[in-house]
Amino acid sequence: MQRFVDLLETFPRAVLVTVDNIGSHHMQKIRVGLRGRAVLMLGKNTLMRKAVKDNLAKHPEWETLLQVIKYNVGFVFTHENLSELREKLLESRVPAQAKAGIFAPQDVVIPKQITTLEPTKTTFFAALDIPTRITKGCVEILSDVNLCKEGEKVGSSEAALLQMLDLRPFTYGLKLINVFDEGFVYPARLLSTNTGDLYKAFASGVANVAALSLGLGFPTLPAFPHVVLNAYKNLVAIALGTDYLFDQAKALKERVENPDAFVSAPTAATTTTTVAPVAAAPAEPSSEEEEEEMGDLFGF
């Protein structure tokens, strides 16, 4: 395994991958795609461990590899940025049909749909407890069905159903497990971490340190803003309960002692009332006019 030792000495970093369910033709395509950017090496785990142990005196940082060289593992050695190489490695995954007896790499959910299967296949669905009905001469699945669960073996009936529906739910290719970077080993999922995730993790750590510091009464820099704020609250409480006053509490004390001064006065609504002029009453007739009218009535 001298070539393995030479690669470890030449390249500063490597990605540990598993190569389960990958055929020779697919593997050849992966090697061609990595040409010029990385070197993919596969070997027996016992020989790779022996090569590492024989060189621990010269390279003690390799000891961390002994715990991760297991299962069907391979090494992708590179000089490039690992985050950029990750995208290239994930491109190697291709869809494949589900085979009976393998462990499902992910959940498989069949959505409700009208299939192209003939009505005679309803008994097959009934054996898997899948509700169906006949619609326009075809089998219709009435609800979404969780056919396979991640980590569980795929049964023969499930595999046959997926083949009848012409579904390829699984993808096979290089699966990134761990990263070896200049003597340090960490999970490959951290390669997808962005700047926002780092800020969130750092903020969470600072919050934990501040909480522990406040709980123990031990002064630390993360707890300093909280200590100052609590002291300010105590001083404000003293100022409100006594005649002691300082500039930062002046506005609060005035609000407490004279709350009416800070209540905004409601705007008075002005209404204009228009009074319609009253019509003048008709003038009453004089007594002379009444006598003349009465004289006319009796014919004098």
C-alpha positions in Angstrom: 0.0 0.0 0.0 2.9 2.3 -0.8 0.6 4.2 -3.2 -1.8 5.0 -0.4 1.0 6.3 1.8 2.3 8.5 -1.1 -1.2 9.9 -1.7 -1.5 10.8 2.0 1.8 12.6 1.9 1.2 14.4 -1.4 -2.4 15.6 -0.8 -3.3 17.7 2.3 -6.9 16.7 2.4 -9.2 13.9 1.3 -12.9 13.0 1.4 -13.9 9.6 2.7 -16.7 8.1 0.6 -18.7 4.8 0.4 -19.1 3.1 -2.9 -22.1 0.8 -2.3 -24.2 -0.4 -5.2 -21.9 1.2 -7.8 -21.1 -0.8 -10.9 -17.8 -0.9 -12.7 -19.1 1.2 -15.6 -20.4 3.8 -13.2 -17.2 3.8 -11.3 -15.2 4.4 -14.5 -17.4 7.5 -15.3 -16.7 8.8 -11.8 -12.9 8.5 -12.2 -13.1 10.2 -15.6 -15.1 13.1 -14.1 -12.5 13.6 -11.3 -9.5 13.5 -13.6 -7.3 16.6 -13.1 -9.1 17.6 -9.9 -8.9 14.6 -7.6 -7.7 11.0 -7.2 -10.1 8.3 -6.2 -8.5 5.3 -4.5 -10.1 2.1 -3.2 -8.5 -0.6 -1.3 -8.8 -3.2 1.5 -9.5 -1.7 4.9 -7.0 -4.0 6.6 -4.2 -3.0 4.3 -5.0 0.7 4.6 -5.0 0.5 8.4 -1.7 -1.3 8.3 -0.2 1.4 6.1 -1.3 4.0 8.6 0.0 2.2 11.6 3.4 1.6 10.0 3.8 5.3 9.5 2.5 6.7 12.8 6.0 7.4 14.0 6.6 9.7 11.0 3.0 11.0 10.7 1.3 10.9 14.1 -1.6 13.0 12.7 -2.8 10.0 10.7 -3.9 8.2 13.8 -7.4 9.7 13.5 -7.9 7.8 10.2 -7.9 4.4 12.0 -11.4 5.1 13.5 -13.0 6.0 10.1 -11.5 3.4 7.8 -14.4 0.9 7.9 -17.1 -0.5 5.7 -16.8 -0.1 1.9 -14.8 3.1 2.1 -12.7 4.9 -0.4 -10.5 8.1 -0.4 -10.8 11.1 -2.8 -7.5 13.0 -2.5 -7.4 16.6 -3.7 -5.7 20.0 -3.5 -9.0 21.9 -4.2 -11.4 23.5 -1.9 -13.5 20.7 -0.4 -16.8 22.6 -0.6 -16.4 23.0 -4.4 -15.3 19.3 -4.7 -18.4 18.3 -2.8 -20.7 19.5 -5.6 -18.7 17.5 -8.2 -18.9 14.3 -6.1 -22.6 14.6 -5.6 -23.1 14.9 -9.4 -22.0 11.2 -9.6 -25.3 10.0 -8.2 -27.7 8.5 -10.7 -31.2 7.2 -10.3 -31.7 3.4 -10.0 -34.5 0.9 -9.5 -35.2 -0.5 -6.0 -33.9 -4.1 -5.6 -35.3 -6.5 -3.1 -33.1 -7.1 0.0 -31.2 -3.8 0.0 -31.5 -1.1 2.6 -33.4 1.9 1.5 -31.1 4.9 1.5 -34.2 7.2 1.8 -37.9 7.2 2.3 -40.1 6.3 -0.7 -43.5 7.9 -1.0 -45.8 7.0 -3.8 -48.2 9.9 -4.4 -51.9 9.4 -5.2 -52.4 9.1 -8.9 -54.1 7.3 -11.7 -51.7 4.7 -12.9 -51.5 2.9 -16.3 -52.0 -0.5 -14.7 -54.9 -2.7 -15.6 -57.7 -3.5 -13.1 -56.3 -7.1 -12.6 -53.5 -5.5 -10.5 -55.8 -4.4 -7.7 -55.1 -7.6 -5.8 -51.4 -6.8 -5.8 -52.2 -3.4 -4.2 -54.5 -5.0 -1.7 -51.7 -7.3 -0.5 -49.7 -4.1 0.4 -52.7 -2.4 2.1 -52.8 0.3 -0.6 -56.3 1.8 -1.2 -57.3 1.8 -4.8 -60.2 2.0 -7.2 -60.8 1.6 -10.9 -60.9 4.9 -12.8 -61.3 4.9 -16.6 -60.1 1.3 -16.8 -56.9 1.9 -14.8 -56.0 1.5 -11.2 -56.1 4.7 -9.2 -54.1 5.1 -5.9 -56.4 7.0 -3.5 -53.8 8.4 -1.1 -50.1 8.9 -0.6 -48.4 5.7 0.5 -45.1 5.6 2.4 -43.8 2.4 0.7 -40.3 2.2 2.1 -38.5 3.8 5.1 -34.9 4.9 5.2 -32.6 2.2 6.7 -35.1 -0.7 6.3 -34.9 -3.5 3.9 -36.9 -3.3 0.7 -39.2 -6.3 0.3 -39.9 -8.2 -2.9 -43.4 -6.9 -3.1 -42.3 -3.2 -2.7 -39.6 -3.7 -5.3 -42.0 -5.3 -7.8 -44.6 -2.5 -7.3 -41.9 0.1 -8.0 -40.9 -1.7 -11.2 -44.5 -1.9 -12.4 -44.9 1.8 -11.8 -41.6 2.4 -13.6 -40.3 4.4 -10.6 -36.6 4.8 -9.7 -36.7 6.2 -6.2 -33.1 5.6 -5.2 -29.9 7.3 -6.3 -26.6 5.6 -6.1 -23.2 7.1 -6.3 -20.4 8.3 -4.0 -21.7 9.0 -0.5 -19.6 11.5 1.5 -18.9 10.2 5.0 -16.0 12.0 6.6 -13.3 14.6 5.7 -9.6 14.3 6.5 -8.1 17.8 6.4 -4.5 18.2 7.5 -4.8 15.7 10.4 -8.3 16.5 11.4 -11.3 14.3 10.8 -14.9 15.7 10.8 -18.2 14.7 9.3 -18.7 15.5 5.6 -22.1 17.2 6.2 -20.2 20.2 7.6 -19.0 21.0 4.0 -22.5 22.4 3.3 -22.2 24.8 6.2 -22.5 28.5 5.0 -21.6 31.7 6.7 -25.1 32.1 8.2 -24.9 28.7 9.9 -21.5 29.7 11.4 -23.0 32.9 12.8 -26.0 31.0 14.3 -23.7 28.4 15.9 -21.4 31.2 17.3 -24.4 33.1 18.7 -25.8 30.0 20.3 -22.4 29.4 22.0 -22.2 32.9 23.2 -25.7 32.7 24.7 -24.8 29.5 26.5 -21.7 31.0 28.0 -23.6 34.1 29.1 -26.3 32.0 30.7 -23.8 29.9 32.6 -21.9 32.9 33.7 -25.0 34.6 35.1 -26.1 31.5 36.8 -22.7 31.0 38.5 -22.1 34.6 39.2 -18.8 34.4 37.4 -17.9 37.4 35.2 -17.2 36.8 31.6 -17.2 39.0 28.5 -20.5 37.6 27.0 -22.3 38.2 30.2 -21.0 41.8 30.6 -23.9 43.5 28.6 -26.5 41.6 30.7 -24.8 42.6 34.0 -24.8 46.3 32.9 -28.5 46.1 31.9 -29.5 44.4 35.2 -27.6 47.1 37.2 -29.3 49.8 35.2 -32.7 48.3 36.0 -31.8 48.2 39.7 -30.8 51.9 39.7 -34.0 52.9 37.9 -36.0 51.0 40.5 -34.2 52.9 43.3 -34.8 56.2 41.5 -38.5 55.6 41.2 -38.8 54.6 44.8 -36.8 57.4 46.3 -35.9 61.0 45.6 -32.6 60.0 44.0 -32.4 61.0 40.4 -29.8 60.6 37.6 -29.9 61.7 34.0 -30.7 58.3 32.5 -33.8 57.8 34.7 -35.1 61.4 34.6 -37.5 60.8 31.7 -38.9 57.6 33.3 -39.4 59.3 36.7 -41.3 62.2 35.0 -43.6 59.7 33.3 -44.4 57.9 36.5 -45.0 61.1 38.6 -46.9 63.0 35.9 -48.5 60.6 33.5 -51.2 63.1 32.4 -48.5 65.3 30.8 -47.6 62.6 28.4 -51.1 61.8 27.3 -51.9 63.3 24.0 -55.0 65.5 24.1 -57.8 64.4 21.8 -58.4 66.7 18.9 -61.8 68.5 19.4 -64.0 67.9 16.4 -65.6 71.2 15.2 -69.0 71.0 13.8 -70.9 73.7 12.0 -74.6 73.8 12.6 -76.6 75.6 9.9 -79.9 77.0 11.2 -82.5 77.3 8.5 -84.3 80.7 8.6 -87.8 80.5 10.0 -90.5 81.7 7.7 -92.3 84.8 9.0 -95.8 84.2 10.2 -98.5 85.9 8.1 -99.8 89.2 9.6 -103.1 89.1 11.3 -105.9 91.2 9.7 -106.9 94.5 11.5 -110.3 95.0 13.1 -111.5 97.4 10.4 -110.8 94.9 7.7 -112.7 92.3 9.7 -115.7 94.7 10.0 -115.7 95.3 6.3 -115.7 91.7 5.5 -118.5 91.1 8.0 -120.6 93.9 6.4 -120.3 92.3 3.1 -121.7 89.1 4.5 -125.1 90.8 5.7 -125.5 92.9 2.5 -125.4 96.4 4.3 
